[in-house]
Each structure stands twice: as structure tokens, then as C-alpha cells.
Amino acid sequence: MLLFFVMFKVWPEWLRLAVWYASWYFLVFLLGTAVIRVIVWFIIFHIGLDFWIFPNYWADEDSILDSFKPILSLEKRSDIFCWKMVTIRIISALAIANGLQEFVRDPTKID
């Protein structure tokens, strides 16, 4: 079995291409999922909840398939009513709203 992987150069062209495409799409899936899950968490963070898509995504102690179980996780944050965190959430939400307003007003001006 190991010899099969070591002799990559003698694989048929269709098999090398299939392995390359499978690897590429798996990498795009992993990176895309990582970006989407952080964006979703950041949006819901402003409500005071921890919502994660694939909460074990970066858990090294689990197997690869266990990284995708459970699919969703929703927990109430312990600092949901802490005045410091509420202030940070409000300031962050206002900064995002201001940035979106500026972008909608003139999409060519990204400065």
C-alpha cells in the first residue's frame, strides 16, 4: 500500500488528476468553511451568544470525521450582561454599521 503512494510518478494521468482535484476541492472546502464559520460567529457574537458551525473544527485530539460532529453549537455567553462586553459589542456593531454605510454610499472608495 505504501509503495502505491510513493510511486506517484507512475500513476496513470487520470488518477493523478483525480487526486489533485479532490485535494484542491477539499482544501477550498476547509478554508471556505473556516472563513464562513468565523463570520457567522462574529455576527451572532453581538447578540451575546456563541454560535459555531462545526465546533470541533480545530480539535486535534479527535479523528478527522469527528471534527465535523456536531454540526452546530449554540451556547449563552457567561458575560452576556457584563457592562464592559455590552459596550464592546455596541461599539463593534456601530463600527460595522458605519463601515457598511460608507461602502454602500461609495463602493469604489475602500480607503
N, C-alpha and C positions, 0 to 999 in steps of 0.2 A: 504494500500500500504506500509506504513512504517513497519507494522508488518511482511510483506513478507521479507524485508531486515534484520530485526532484528533476525528473526528465521533462520539464515544461517545454523545452525547445523541440522535442519530437512529437508533441501533441498535434493532432490534426488542427488545421486552421479554424474550423468551425467550433471546436471545443475551446480553443484559446479565446476566440472572440466571445463565446457564450460566457465564459468565466469572467472576462473583462467587463462585459455589460452587466452581469449580475453583481460584480463587486462595485461598479460605478453607481448603479441604481441603489444598492444597499447603503453606500456612503451618502448619497444625496438624501435618502430617506432618513438616515440618522441625524445628519446635520439640519435638515429641514424640521424634523420633529423637535430637536433641541431648541431651535430658534422659536418655533411656534409655542412650545410649552413655556418658555420664559416670557414671551409677550403676553400670553393668556394669564400667567401668574401675576405679572406686573399690573395688568388691568384690574384683576379681581383683588389684588392687594389693597387697593384704595377703599374697598368696602370693609376690610378688616378680616378677610378670610384667606386661608392658604388653600388654593386650588391647584392641584398638579395633574397634568396628563403624564402618565407613566411615572409614578412617584419613585420607583426603584431604578430609574433610568441609568444612574451613575453608580449603582451599588456594585462594588467589585466582588463582594463575598457570595453573590448569587450567580447562578448559571445565566447564560445569555437569554434563554427564554423566560427566566424569572424576572429579568429586567423589565419585561413588558406586562407583568402582573402586579398589582391590579392595574386596570386601565386608568381609572380616575381616583383621586383622593381629595376630600374636602374636609378641612378642619377649621374651627374657630380659633383665631389667634389669641394668645393669653394677654396681649397688650392691646386688645381691641378698643378699650375705653381709656387707655393711658393718654393724658393730655399731650404729652410730647409726640407720641406716634400719630395722634389725630392731627396735630399741627403739621407734621411732616407729610402726612397723606394729603391734607388740604393744599399745602404749598406745592407739592408734586403735581396734583391734579390741575391746579391753576396754571402751572408752568406748561404742562402738556396742552391744556386748552388754549393758552396763548400761542404756543408754537403751531398748533393746528390752525388757529385763526390767521396767523401770519402766512402760513403756507397756502391756505385757501385764497387769501387776498391776492397774493402774487406768487404762483408756483415756481417761477423762474428764479426768484430771489431766495436762495437756500442759505445765504450768509446769516 
